[in-house]
Amino acid sequence: MAESSETILKLSKSIIRRYRTSDAAAVVEGADTPLVSEYMSASFPSPYTLERALGWIKIANEEGSLHFAICTIDSDVVIGACGFDHRTGVESRTKLIGYWLSPKYWGQGIMTEVITALSGWIFGQVSTLLKLEATVVEENKGSIKVLERSGYQQEGVKRMSVFKNGRVSNAVLFGLTRNDWNQWSQPV
Ligand SMILES: CC(C)(COP(=O)(O)OP(=O)(O)OC[C@H]1O[C@@H](n2cnc3c(N)ncnc32)[C@H](O)[C@@H]1OP(=O)(O)O)[C@@H](O)C(=O)NCCC(=O)NCCS
């Protein structure tokens, strides 16, 4: 498949690209399950309707947005999402990374490759960026493994700070500074 100008990164297990309106049904197919929504923030739709997917694609394609689709290599179908929210004020040189993958594709190393590559990509794109952060519900062992394997360091635990679906959880804070990234990504 030819690389288009919408492509952000072509990886060995997936392609990261801008969304198209025609991706909405695939977003619903991948995201409309409690397996995905369980550990996402309260704003993540559940149920994830076609209307919500179209609304999200519109927001994700706004000027300055850093939200992208994760697609299969062979057929360019959306199977997940990744991107950054901008921090503001004194934290304006920090961005918050977020992601989800359709359960059909879990456990193949797809997200580890995405988060590693996307983190390096954003440090390259934004020269003033100092730090990436992620907040993970403590029970989300798969996501913690992804972050640790991508060089992120645990920075603290916010005890009992998450209440979702009737369950109280601790939130684990992860960070990757530009210096961490430079050291971590150097070949040994
Ligand atoms: C978290 C998520 C992105 C991981 O994606 P993925 O492509 O399956 O991740 P990877 O395959 O790169 O790595 C996951 C690792 O965690 C492991 N893992 C998954 N669940 C686990 C669990 N409950 N306990 C221990 N390890 C677990 C996997 O076995 C894998 O390790 P391995 O390669 O050594 O076998 C995916 O599960 C997901 O989308 N979850 C729902 C949404 C979500 O939680 N988003 C993140 C919010 S912070």
The ligand as a Gaussian input file, in Angstrom:
#p B3LYP/6-31G(d) Opt

LIG

0 1
 C       -3.124000      -1.773000      27.129000
 C       -3.128000      -2.101000      25.644000
 C       -2.985000      -0.827000      24.848000
 C       -1.942000      -3.032000      25.343000
 O       -1.823000      -3.218000      23.921000
 P       -1.042000      -4.473000      23.312000
 O       -0.733000      -4.211000      21.887000
 O       -1.764000      -5.715000      23.670000
 O        0.312000      -4.391000      24.158000
 P        1.657000      -5.228000      23.897000
 O        1.308000      -6.519000      23.226000
 O        2.633000      -4.334000      23.234000
 O        2.171000      -5.469000      25.385000
 C        1.287000      -5.864000      26.410000
 C        2.027000      -6.767000      27.392000
 O        1.284000      -6.826000      28.601000
 C        1.000000      -8.154000      28.915000
 N       -0.271000      -8.194000      29.649000
 C       -1.500000      -7.937000      29.180000
 N       -2.388000      -8.084000      30.169000
 C       -1.691000      -8.420000      31.278000
 C       -2.034000      -8.725000      32.618000
 N       -3.309000      -8.670000      33.016000
 N       -1.053000      -9.017000      33.489000
 C        0.239000      -9.063000      33.095000
 N        0.643000      -8.784000      31.821000
 C       -0.322000      -8.483000      30.937000
 C        0.959000      -8.879000      27.575000
 O        1.117000     -10.263000      27.730000
 C        2.144000      -8.194000      26.893000
 O        3.364000      -8.671000      27.391000
 P        4.249000      -9.756000      26.576000
 O        4.564000      -9.151000      25.251000
 O        5.463000      -9.941000      27.437000
 O        3.392000     -10.989000      26.464000
 C       -4.449000      -2.817000      25.242000
 O       -4.617000      -3.910000      26.091000
 C       -5.667000      -1.918000      25.347000
 O       -6.005000      -1.212000      24.412000
 N       -6.359000      -1.953000      26.499000
 C       -7.593000      -1.171000      26.689000
 C       -7.392000       0.332000      26.648000
 C       -6.297000       0.781000      27.589000
 O       -6.123000       0.221000      28.663000
 N       -5.568000       1.832000      27.178000
 C       -4.514000       2.404000      27.989000
 C       -5.071000       3.303000      29.036000
 S       -3.749000       3.904000      30.087000

